[in-house]
Each structure stands twice: as structure tokens, then as C-alpha cells.
Amino acid sequence: MLWRAPARRYPVLAIRDFRILLADRLLAPFSAGFSMVGVSFAVLNLTGSTADLSYVLAAQIAPMLVFSLISGVFADRFKPQWVIAAANACIVLGEGTFGVLVLTGHPALWAMIGLETLSGIGIALFYPASQALLPQLVPDALLQEASSISRLAMNTGQMTGAAVAGLVVAAAGPGWALTLCAIGMTGTIPLMFQVKGNVRPVRDVAHQPNMISELREGWTEFRSHTWLWATVIQFCLVMMAFNGGTMVLGPVVARTHLGGPAAWGAITAADAFGLIVGGLISLRYTPRRPMLFVVLTGGTMAIPPLALALVLPLPAICFVAFSIGALAEVMMVQWTVQMATRIPADKLARVSSYDALGSMAAMPIGALAAGPLAAGIGVSATQFASAAVIVVASAFTLIPRDIWTIRNDDIAGRAAVTGSDAAVDGDLAVPDAVLGTGAALGRTGVIASAQAGADLC
């Protein structure tokens, strides 16, 4: 089979469930790329209002405040792949209906807000379940490799989808882009139901405490890690400012100064290409002080709104998007591993839900404020302000001692192999030497909001 040769170089490819997950993580981001371009230009074409665009994008993010916690409990109780399938179904219904309404008429603002709220519920359900699924499919010693390869597939799909979506919107309109998003996401649902095996035991649902008790247990674990809650607070502010200055006002700058949807598609594709390059780098590179790397990389997210505020030439903005994408991807890959190796497996989804909730809590504020603020003081001034917020928030996050003292080799002992009982097809076994390389797992990365902002907004 085609996977056997590369599996000798990357043993995680020998695991059947991981290969199915790769197919999902190629198709889903490819489809989401059509939403990234389609939603913004559908609203701008229909209303011409940056304020209306703020309301619609805020509606997409707001469900994170409620449903991420519910998803965390469900993903710890049940199979995470089932939660992901339900999340994708919400996106299919929301984006598909939005696309049909755009193609057949002139949807009202309330309808666009309602449909993006439904899609936002899907996004909120997705992240904690996604964080919990990968460690259930591969042994600990292969998590870094698995995370890098799976995100490489995700970013390849997103780059291709965003580039094609920009052309589709320019040639046929945003309605078709949204419809294609729904069609693609539909194909991911049966893939999730094909994922069967678990490296780690499934919890006994019959003897679970109530949801409030489980949320309290997850909160206790979350707040016990200074490196975790401090960075989540940082990214709460960073993503609030980034969402307003870049995700809301970026399409406005593209439409006014850079040539329209094709330009925004090119910027999004450059970012996704940077994510791909970052995924390749992350297969080889490990920062010595992972949390310091996280915080400093968060500070660099001030550069994209600055580039847009200055209305740099399109190639320069694409280069900025590419560079920040590569840097952020190294962060994202390693954050996945850091969470999986420092947080107990039976609490990981709930802790991830607090990560998602805290990191994205202020993103609706950024989206809601960006349009009216830009109308009052100008688009460029608003983007300069968003960059300033990012820099200040990142500077304050350098204060906690843990940010400086956590090293990439201080959890080597924790990365003991959980067993070699992963589902492996045929007679290609995972070598014992590879399963013993726990020291390679002492790495960290990004926050839930950065992933959602990069992949799903």
C-alpha cells in the first residue's frame, strides 16, 4: 500500500485510525477555506457595512463562551470523534444554508447572524474534542510526529481551499464558496465514524459525576498550571485585537485597496502556506524554552494588523502572512504536545475547553468593536490600536517565572510509552526504538484561539 514506504520514515502512519484522521484533516480545512473567504465577502457585498461584518463574525465566535465547556465534558465522557462529527454537521447546516440564501436571494442580517451562530457552535464543539482525540489514537512517544503531520495536512487543505475560494468568490460569488464549504464538510462526517481504536482506556460513563462536578475538576486542573492560565490570558487579549484588526478589517482593506476577494484569498493562502512550512520545521525544531517561545510568538501577531494599517503592497502583506503563519504553526504543533504531556489524559478535553473559552472569550468583543471603531476613527487607526494591545499583553505575560523556567527537556520522563497496542495494519510494526524517544516530546505551542483564528475564522 502507498502508506507503507513513508511509514518506515514516520511510524505514526502505520496506525490506521491516524491515516483516517489525516484524510479528515485535509478535507475539513480545505472546505473551511471557502468559508474564510466566503462569509466576509458575502456580508460586504450584501450590506457594504463593516459594522454588519463585525456582528456576523462575532456571532460565529460567541458560542465558544458556552459550548466549548460542554464539548470538553462530552469529549472526556464519550468518543471525541463523535463530538467532532456533530460539530461538522453544525457547520454543514450553517454554511450550506447561508450559501443557498445568498444564491437565491438577499438574506437579512438577522439570518446571517443566526446561521453563523450555528456554525460557531460547530467550531466551539470541535476544538476540545480535537485536542482530546489525537492522544487517544497514538502513543505518547509519537505525539510530536503525529501532531506535526496532522497539522501539515490541515494547513495544506486550508491553503488550497483559501486560494481556490478567492478565485471562486471573484468569478462566481460568495454564495458558491459557502455552498462548496458545506459539501466538503459533509464528506468529513463518515470519516469520523470510521475512527475506532483508542490507545488510552475509555472512561466508564455509567459512573460519571454530574457535569458541574466535572467542570469544577477541569477548572482545578487548569488553574494549577501558571504557564497555562497566564498564556491563555495573553491570548485572550491578543486574539481579541487580532480578530478585530485582521480578521474583520483585513477584508475591508483588501476590498478597498488591494483588489478585492482575490487579494484576500492570496493573503489567506500565504498564511496557510506558512503554516505548512512551519509544520515541516516543527518536525525538526524544538525551542529550548517552550513557553517563552509561545509568549514571544504571540507578540509577533501584532505585525499583520500593522502591515494592513500601512497598506503595504500585496506581496509584502503576503510575505508577512507567510512568516507569521510559519512561526505560529511551530507554536501550535508544540502546544498540542505540551497539553497532552503535562495534563492528565482523563482531564485533557475539559482543560482544553477552558483553554478555548479563555483564549477566545474576548474575540466577539474585538469583532463587535472593530467595525464601529473603524467607522469612527478610521480603519488604519483601529488596526494600529489592535497591534498595540497585542504588544502590551505579550509584554505583561513575560512576568510569571514559569514562562522563563519551563524547558523542553523537563518532561522527558513523563513521555514514557503508554504501550504499543495502537491499531497497526498489516505486519508493519512501530519500532521499539521510536517508542522510546520520549525526550523528543518536551515541546510547546499555541492556544486554542490561534488555531481557531487561523483555521476556522
C-alpha positions in Angstrom: 0.0 0.0 0.0 1.0 3.6 -0.6 1.4 4.3 3.1 4.0 1.6 3.8 7.0 3.3 2.4 6.5 6.7 4.2 5.6 4.8 7.4 9.1 3.4 7.6 10.3 7.1 8.0 7.3 8.2 10.0 6.0 5.2 12.0 2.8 7.0 13.1 1.5 6.5 9.5 1.3 2.8 10.3 -1.7 3.5 12.5 -5.0 3.0 10.6 -7.0 5.5 12.7 -4.4 8.1 12.3 -4.5 7.8 8.5 -8.3 8.2 8.6 -7.8 11.3 10.8 -5.3 12.7 8.2 -8.0 12.4 5.5 -10.4 14.3 7.7 -7.8 16.9 8.5 -7.1 17.5 4.8 -10.8 17.7 3.7 -12.2 19.7 6.6 -9.7 22.7 6.4 -10.0 22.7 2.6 -13.7 23.2 3.0 -13.3 25.7 5.8 -11.1 27.8 3.5 -14.2 28.5 1.4 -15.9 29.8 4.5 -13.0 32.0 5.5 -13.3 34.0 2.2 -17.0 33.5 1.5 -18.5 34.8 4.7 -16.7 38.1 4.8 -17.4 39.0 1.2 -21.0 37.7 1.3 -21.7 40.3 4.1 -19.7 43.1 2.5 -21.4 42.5 -0.9 -24.8 42.4 0.6 -24.6 45.2 3.1 -21.4 47.1 2.4 -21.1 47.7 6.2 -18.1 46.9 8.3 -20.3 47.1 11.4 -22.6 44.3 9.9 -19.5 42.2 9.2 -18.5 42.7 12.8 -21.8 41.4 14.0 -21.8 38.3 11.8 -18.2 37.3 12.7 -18.9 38.0 16.4 -21.9 35.6 16.1 -19.5 32.9 14.7 -17.2 33.2 17.8 -19.7 33.9 20.6 -20.9 30.3 21.0 -17.4 29.4 22.2 -18.3 31.0 25.5 -20.8 28.2 26.2 -20.4 25.2 24.0 -16.6 24.8 24.4 -17.1 23.8 28.1 -19.9 21.4 27.1 -17.7 19.9 24.4 -14.9 19.4 26.9 -17.2 17.3 29.2 -18.7 15.3 26.3 -15.2 14.6 24.8 -14.0 13.3 28.1 -17.1 11.2 28.6 -17.6 9.9 25.1 -15.6 9.3 21.9 -14.2 12.6 20.7 -14.7 11.6 17.1 -18.5 11.6 17.7 -18.3 15.1 19.1 -16.3 16.2 16.0 -18.9 14.6 13.7 -21.7 16.6 15.4 -19.6 19.8 15.2 -19.0 19.3 11.5 -22.8 18.7 11.0 -23.5 22.1 12.6 -21.1 23.8 10.1 -22.7 22.0 7.2 -26.1 23.3 8.1 -25.0 26.8 8.9 -22.7 27.4 5.9 -24.8 25.4 3.5 -28.0 27.3 4.3 -26.1 30.6 4.2 -24.8 29.8 0.7 -28.2 28.8 -0.6 -29.7 32.0 0.7 -27.0 34.1 -0.9 -27.5 32.3 -4.2 -31.3 32.5 -4.2 -32.0 35.9 -2.7 -30.9 38.6 -0.3 -30.6 37.2 3.3 -31.5 39.5 6.1 -28.8 40.5 8.6 -30.5 38.5 11.4 -30.5 35.4 9.2 -26.8 35.7 8.5 -26.1 36.2 12.3 -28.2 33.2 13.2 -26.6 30.9 10.6 -23.1 31.9 11.7 -24.1 31.3 15.3 -24.9 27.8 14.3 -21.5 27.4 12.5 -19.9 28.9 15.6 -21.5 26.2 17.8 -19.8 23.7 15.5 -16.4 25.5 15.9 -16.9 25.6 19.7 -17.6 21.8 19.8 -14.7 21.0 17.6 -11.6 22.3 19.5 -11.7 20.4 22.8 -12.7 17.2 21.1 -10.0 17.6 18.5 -7.4 18.2 21.2 -8.5 15.0 23.1 -8.7 12.8 20.0 -5.1 12.7 18.8 -3.6 11.4 22.1 -6.2 8.6 22.1 -5.0 7.4 18.7 -1.2 7.4 19.0 1.3 6.5 21.8 2.9 9.4 23.7 6.2 9.0 22.0 4.7 9.6 18.6 2.6 12.7 19.6 5.1 15.2 18.2 5.3 13.4 14.9 1.6 12.9 14.7 0.7 16.5 15.6 3.2 17.8 13.0 1.9 15.6 10.2 -1.8 16.1 11.0 -1.4 19.8 11.1 0.6 19.7 7.9 -2.4 18.0 6.2 -4.7 20.6 7.8 -2.7 23.5 6.5 -2.2 22.1 3.1 -6.0 21.8 2.9 -6.6 25.3 4.2 -4.0 26.9 1.8 -5.6 25.1 -1.2 -9.1 25.9 -0.1 -8.5 29.6 0.6 -6.7 30.1 -2.7 -9.5 28.3 -4.7 -12.1 30.1 -2.7 -10.7 33.5 -3.6 -11.0 32.7 -7.3 -14.5 31.2 -6.8 -15.7 34.3 -5.0 -14.2 36.6 -7.6 -15.6 34.6 -10.5 -18.9 33.2 -9.2 -19.7 35.0 -5.9 -19.5 34.1 -2.2 -22.7 32.0 -2.3 -21.0 29.3 -4.3 -18.0 29.4 -1.9 -20.2 28.8 1.1 -22.1 26.0 -0.6 -18.9 24.3 -1.5 -17.8 24.6 2.1 -20.9 22.7 3.2 -20.5 20.0 0.6 -16.9 19.4 1.6 -17.7 19.3 5.3 -20.4 16.7 4.7 -17.7 14.3 3.5 -15.9 14.5 6.8 -18.7 13.1 8.9 -18.5 9.5 7.7 -14.7 9.7 8.1 -15.1 10.4 11.8 -17.3 7.4 12.3 -14.6 5.2 10.8 -12.2 6.1 13.6 -12.4 3.2 16.0 -9.4 2.5 18.1 -8.1 4.1 21.4 -4.6 3.9 22.8 -6.0 5.0 26.2 -8.9 3.4 28.0 -12.4 5.0 27.6 -13.9 6.3 30.8 -16.9 4.4 32.4 -19.8 6.7 31.5 -22.2 4.9 33.9 -20.3 6.1 36.9 -19.5 9.7 36.0 -20.2 12.6 38.3 -22.5 15.3 37.2 -21.4 17.9 34.6 -20.9 20.7 37.2 -18.5 18.4 39.2 -16.6 17.5 36.1 -16.3 21.2 35.1 -15.0 22.0 38.6 -12.5 19.2 38.3 -11.3 20.5 35.0 -11.1 24.1 36.3 -9.0 22.9 39.3 -6.5 21.3 36.9 -6.5 24.3 34.6 -5.7 26.9 37.3 -3.0 24.7 38.9 -0.7 25.4 35.9 0.6 29.0 35.9 2.2 28.6 32.4 -1.3 27.6 31.1 -3.6 30.3 32.6 -1.1 33.1 32.1 -0.7 32.3 28.4 -4.4 31.9 28.0 -5.0 35.4 29.4 -2.4 36.7 27.0 -4.1 35.1 24.0 -7.5 36.3 25.2 -6.3 39.9 24.6 -4.1 39.0 21.6 -6.9 37.3 19.7 -9.4 40.0 20.6 -7.2 42.5 19.0 -6.1 40.3 16.1 -9.7 39.3 15.3 -10.8 42.9 15.1 -7.7 44.3 13.3 -7.1 41.5 10.9 -10.0 39.1 10.5 -12.7 41.8 10.4 -10.8 44.8 8.9 -8.4 42.8 6.7 -11.1 42.0 4.1 -12.1 45.7 4.2 -8.5 46.8 3.4 -8.3 44.1 0.6 -11.6 45.2 -0.9 -10.7 48.9 -0.8 -7.0 49.0 -1.6 -5.7 45.6 -2.7 -8.1 44.3 -5.4 -10.9 42.6 -3.6 -11.6 38.9 -2.7 -8.8 37.5 -4.8 -6.3 39.6 -2.8 -7.7 38.4 0.5 -7.7 34.8 -0.8 -4.0 35.3 -1.7 -3.2 36.6 1.8 -5.1 33.7 3.4 -3.3 31.2 1.1 0.1 32.8 2.0 -0.7 32.3 5.7 -1.7 28.7 5.1 1.5 28.1 3.1 3.4 29.5 6.0 1.6 27.0 8.3 2.7 24.2 6.0 6.3 25.3 6.2 6.0 25.7 9.9 4.7 22.2 10.1 7.8 20.9 8.3 10.1 23.0 10.6 8.3 21.6 13.7 9.3 18.0 12.7 12.9 19.1 13.4 12.9 22.1 15.6 12.3 22.3 19.4 12.6 25.6 21.3 14.6 25.3 24.5 12.2 27.4 26.5 8.8 26.5 25.0 6.6 28.9 27.0 8.9 31.8 26.3 8.7 30.9 22.6 4.9 30.8 22.9 4.7 34.3 24.5 7.1 35.9 22.1 5.4 34.4 19.1 2.1 35.8 20.4 3.7 39.2 20.4 4.6 38.8 16.7 0.8 38.7 15.9 0.9 42.5 16.0 2.7 42.5 12.7 -0.2 41.6 10.3 -2.6 44.4 11.5 0.4 46.8 11.2 1.1 45.7 7.6 -2.6 46.2 6.8 -2.8 49.5 8.5 0.2 50.8 6.5 -1.5 49.3 3.3 1.8 47.7 2.3 1.9 46.2 -1.3 0.1 42.9 -1.6 3.3 40.9 -2.0 4.7 42.4 1.3 1.5 41.6 3.2 1.5 38.1 1.8 5.1 37.7 3.0 4.1 38.9 6.5 1.2 36.4 6.5 3.5 33.6 5.4 6.1 34.4 8.0 3.7 34.7 10.9 1.9 31.5 9.7 5.2 29.6 9.8 6.0 30.8 13.3 2.6 30.2 14.7 2.4 26.7 13.3 5.6 25.7 15.2 3.8 27.1 18.2 0.5 25.2 17.5 2.2 21.9 17.0 4.1 22.1 20.2 1.2 23.4 22.2 -0.7 20.3 21.3 2.2 18.2 22.7 2.6 20.3 25.8 -1.0 19.9 26.7 -1.0 16.2 26.0 2.1 15.5 28.1 1.5 17.9 31.0 -2.2 17.5 31.5 -3.7 14.1 32.7 -5.4 12.3 29.8 -8.7 12.0 31.6 -8.9 15.8 32.1 -7.4 16.9 28.8 -10.6 17.7 26.9 -12.0 19.7 29.9 -8.8 21.6 30.4 -8.7 22.3 26.6 -12.2 23.6 26.8 -11.1 26.2 29.4 -8.1 27.0 27.2 -10.6 27.6 24.3 -13.0 29.5 26.4 -10.4 31.8 28.0 -8.4 32.4 24.8 -11.5 33.2 22.7 -13.7 34.9 25.3 -12.9 38.4 24.1 -12.8 37.7 20.4 -16.5 38.6 19.9 -15.7 42.0 21.6 -12.9 42.5 19.1 -15.2 41.6 16.2 -18.1 43.8 17.5 -15.8 46.8 18.3 -13.7 46.8 15.1 -16.4 47.9 12.7 -17.9 50.8 14.7 -14.5 51.9 15.8 -13.2 51.9 12.3 -16.2 53.9 11.2 -15.4 56.5 13.9 -11.6 56.8 13.9 -10.7 55.0 10.6 -9.6 51.6 9.6 -5.8 52.2 9.9 -6.1 53.8 13.4 -8.1 50.9 14.6 -5.5 48.4 13.3 -2.7 50.4 14.9 -4.6 50.2 18.2 -5.0 46.4 17.9 -1.3 46.0 17.3 -0.6 48.0 20.5 -2.9 45.8 22.5 -1.1 42.7 21.3 2.4 44.0 22.2 1.3 45.2 25.7 -0.5 41.9 26.5 2.5 39.9 25.4 5.0 42.0 27.4 3.0 41.5 30.7 2.9 37.8 30.1 6.7 37.7 30.4 6.4 38.4 34.1 5.5 34.9 35.6 8.6 32.8 36.4 7.2 29.6 34.7 7.3 31.3 31.3 11.1 31.5 31.6 11.9 28.3 33.5 10.0 25.6 31.7 12.4 23.8 29.4 11.9 21.4 26.5 13.6 18.5 28.4 11.9 18.8 31.8 9.1 16.3 30.9 11.2 13.7 29.2 10.5 11.3 32.0 6.7 11.8 31.6 6.8 10.7 28.0 7.0 7.0 28.7 5.3 4.9 26.2 1.7 4.0 27.0 2.0 0.8 25.1 2.4 -0.3 21.5 -1.2 -1.5 21.2 -2.1 1.1 18.6 -4.1 -0.3 15.7 -1.4 -1.1 13.1 -2.3 -2.5 9.7 -0.5 -5.5 8.2 2.9 -6.5 9.6 4.4 -3.1 9.8 5.1 -2.6 13.5 6.1 0.6 15.2 9.8 0.2 16.1 10.5 0.0 19.9 13.4 2.4 19.4 11.0 5.1 18.2 8.5 4.4 21.0 11.3 5.1 23.5 12.1 8.6 22.3 10.1 10.4 25.0 12.7 13.1 25.3 11.6 14.5 21.9 8.2 15.4 23.3 9.3 18.3 25.6 7.8 20.9 23.3 5.0 23.5 23.4 3.0 25.8 21.1 -0.2 27.9 20.7 -3.6 28.5 22.2 -7.0 27.4 21.1 -7.9 30.8 19.8 -4.9 30.9 17.4 -5.9 27.6 15.9 -9.5 28.7 15.5 -8.5 32.1 14.2 -6.1 30.6 11.7 -8.1 27.6 10.6 -11.8 28.3 11.0 -12.5 32.1 11.1 
